[in-house]
Amino acid sequence: MSQVEAPADAQSIEVNGRIVNPSEHYARDARNTDHIILTVEDTLNDDQKAQLQKLQVEFLEDLGNGNILCRYHPADLKPLRGLKFVKQVDVYRNLYKIPAVLLALIDELKGTAEFETQSYPMDVMPHQEVTDLEALADSVAEIAQADRSQIRVTSNQIRLEVPLGKLEAIAADDRVRILEEVVTPVLLDDQAKHIVSAPIHIQGDSEFRGKGQTIAVFDSGFDLGSVEDCHPAFTGKVQKLIPVGRASDMNRTESQRVDDPKGHGTHVCGTIVGQEIKTSQGSVGGVAQDANLVISSLEKADGDLISVAPLKALYEVPYKTYGARVHSNSWGDGLGIGRRQRPYGKAAADIDEFVRNNPDALICFSAGNNNLYMNEREPSDTQLPSIGSQAAAKNCLTVGASGSTRTVEDPKNGKVDWLDPDQICPVSSRGPTAEKRIKPDVVAPGFNIFSAHSRHPRAKTFSGAEATSESYPEVLWKIRSGTSHATPLVSGCIAILCEVLQSKGCQNPPAALLKALMINGADKLPSVDIAAQGFGRINLQSSVSILQAPPVMAKDINSPSLSPLGGSLIGSPLRQGDKVEFSLAPAPFSDGIELKITMVYNDLSGSAIQNNLNFSVTDSVTGEIKHGGISEDAIDKQNNVEQVVWSPAPQVPVTVRVIAQKNFPGSEQDFVLAWSVSASYGGSNKDDV
C-alpha cells in the first residue's frame, strides 16, 4: 500500500488495542478497501454529517477519540481530506482486525511448529454491509485449508478452527471486520439477602417478594431436569426448562437434556427463588421467593458449556415466549489463550444490541472470577483488571462479589472460613474494562452462600459445606462462593424492584431505570477502590426508598411532584444538541447527608460510546459544577453510567442537566435518572457480624 505524508497534527489511531501512527503509515488512497477511518476535529453536526454522506461516506461505528469507521467506495481520499472539519483519513488496516490480545500470543508462538499446525477456535466477524456470509466462509475455508463442512455460519459471524499462522491471510479479506478467539464459557463459581436488605416492606404494606415476575436463568441445568419432581425449595416455582447445550442429543431423555450434574445452576436458582426452609445451618431461602423461573441449560454432554452465537438467540425465547424481563447469567468467558484481559467483543455487542432493541430487558452478568489468575500471570503491586468479554457489555448490569456475615467452620481442623462483608472476594474480577469503562457496576455478597443442591447423582461429588433439614431429610443445601452466586442475589432484588414499580403504576419498567435504581441505592464500601466495587454493594432498601413517588416522565419535570428527597425520571429521546434540565431544592440537612444522582442509558453496540450524554449537577448559588463519570471535574466520554455524589448535600437548589453531546448519525438516545438524599454508608457494625 503506497503512503503519503500525514498532516502535521495527525493523531495515532487505536483500534482493538492495535495502534498506528499516521506519521509512519498513512495511505495514499483506498483503492484496495471500501473501509476507512475518518478522524474529525470535533463532534460532527448535522450539516457536516450530510456533507460526508453526499461524498458517499456511510457511517458504521464510532471508534472513540474522534475516529469513525466508515464505508467508502471511491478510491480517492482527497475530497475527504480537504474538508476543514476532518483531521485525517486513513484506511481500515488489516492489522486492526487481529486484536492485541491475540497478537501477544501470535508473537509468542511465531516460528514454532504450533504456530502453523495447532488450530484454535475463532470467530470471523464481517463488516455490517456484508450479507453473503456463505461466500465469505468459502473464501475463509480456502485460506485456512479447513473443512468447509465444519465451518459454522450464522447471521453475523463465521466460526471455525484455524492455526494462528493463517489469521493474517484471513484478515486481508476486505469483508472481514475483526477476528476473535472463541473461549469455552465457564461457570463462575440465607444470610446474604439480609446484608442487601431483602425482601422489602413498604410503610406496613405486605412484603414484596417478586410476585408476578419471571426471571430467566442461563446456567448448567436444573436438579433432575423436572419441573414437577424437584428439590422442595422449588416446588411450583419453575415455569419452563429449556435445553440448549444438550438440545440435539437424542440419546438422552427430555429430563437428561436439562438436568444439573454440576449443581451450579440449581444453587443459582435457589439463591433467586428458593423457598425459605429451616436447616441445620439456619433458615435458607432465596431473595424473590414469589417469582417464577425459566431456566436454560447450557451444559453440553461433555460437561463444558456451549458457546452460543449470536447471544440474542439465547435471550429471545425466555423474553418473547415466557415474558422474562430479568436475565441472570452466572457464566462467562475466562481469560482465554495467553491469560489476558479480553476486550469488548461480539458477545458484548450482542448483549448491548439485545437490550437496546428490548429496553425492558435487564441482563445481569457475573463479573468473573479471574482476579487471582490475572495477578498470578503478572505479579505486581498493582491489581490488574480482568473484566472482559460478556461482562464488558455497556448495557448489562455487571456484578462482582463481596463478603458475607456467614461463618463456616471446617469440622476437620476447626478453621473458620469468613470474609468481612465490606471486603471484596479475592477472586472477583476487577475493572476497568479494556476500554477503560467502569465495571463491575455493583457488587453483592458472593462468599459462603448456602443454597439448594442438585439431587443429580454426579452432583454428590461436590465437597462444599452442607446443610440438612429434618423436614426434607433426602435433600441438601450446600455452600458456594464467587461472582456466580452474587449475580442471582442481584437478579432477585431486581425482580422485587419490578414488583414495587408495578405497584406504583409503572407496569413495564425500563431496564435502564432498574439499573439506575440498583446503582444509586448501592453502598460505597469504605477503603475499597472503584475498580473492585464499581458503584458499591447493592442495598435494596435504599433503592426502593427512591420510589416513594412513582417515576416522573420528562414532560412533567417541572411539576410539584418532583421530590428532592429521592426520585427517578424517565427521559425522552434526545437528538444531538438537545438538553434536559430541572431544579432540585433540598431541605436543610444535618451533617453526613449526601446527594447522589445516577444517569443510565442503553447505548448502541460498539466498543466505544456511540451516543454520548453529558450529565452534570450545578450549585445554583456558587456555580460549582460536578460532572458524572470517573472524575467529577471532567466530562465523561467513556461511560453510559454516570454518577454525581455531593457530600455534604448542598443546602441550596441544584440544577440537574443532561445534554446530548454526540449522537451516532440517525439515532436518538433516551435515558433515566435516579436520585436520593441520605446518610453515606460508614461500614458494617463488626459487633453484629
Secondary structure, DSSP 8 states (H G I E B T S, - for coil): --B----TT---EEETTEEE-TTT--BS--TT-SEEEEEESS---HHHHHHHHHTTEEEEEEEETTEEEEEE--S--HHHHT-TTEEEEEE--GGGGS-HHHHHHHHHHTTSHHHHH-EEEEEEEE-TT---HHHHHHHHHHHHT--GGG-EE-SS-EEEEEEGGGHHHHHTSTTEEEEEE----EE----HHHHTT-SB--TT---BS-TT-EEEEEES--TTS-SSS--GGGTTTEEEEEESTTTT-TTS-TGGGT--SSSHHHHHHHHHH---EEETTEEE--S-TT-EEEEEE-B-TTSSB---SSTHHHHHHHHHHH---EEEE-EE--STTTT----S-HHHHHHHHHHHHSTT-EEEEE--S-HHHHHHHS--SS------GGGG-SSSEEEEEEEEEEEEE-TTT--EEEEEEEEE-TTS-----TT-----SEEEE-SSEEEE----GGGGG--S-EE--SS-TT--EEEE-SHHHHHHHHHHHHHHHHHHHHHTT-SS--HHHHHHHHHHT-B--TT--HHHHTT-B--HHHHHHGGGS--EEGGGTTSTT--SSEEEEEEEEE-TT-EEEEEE------TTEEEEEEEE----SSSS-SSEEEEEEEETTT--EEESSS-TTS--SS-SEEEEEESS--SS-EEEEEEEEE--TT--EEEEEEEEEEE------GGG-
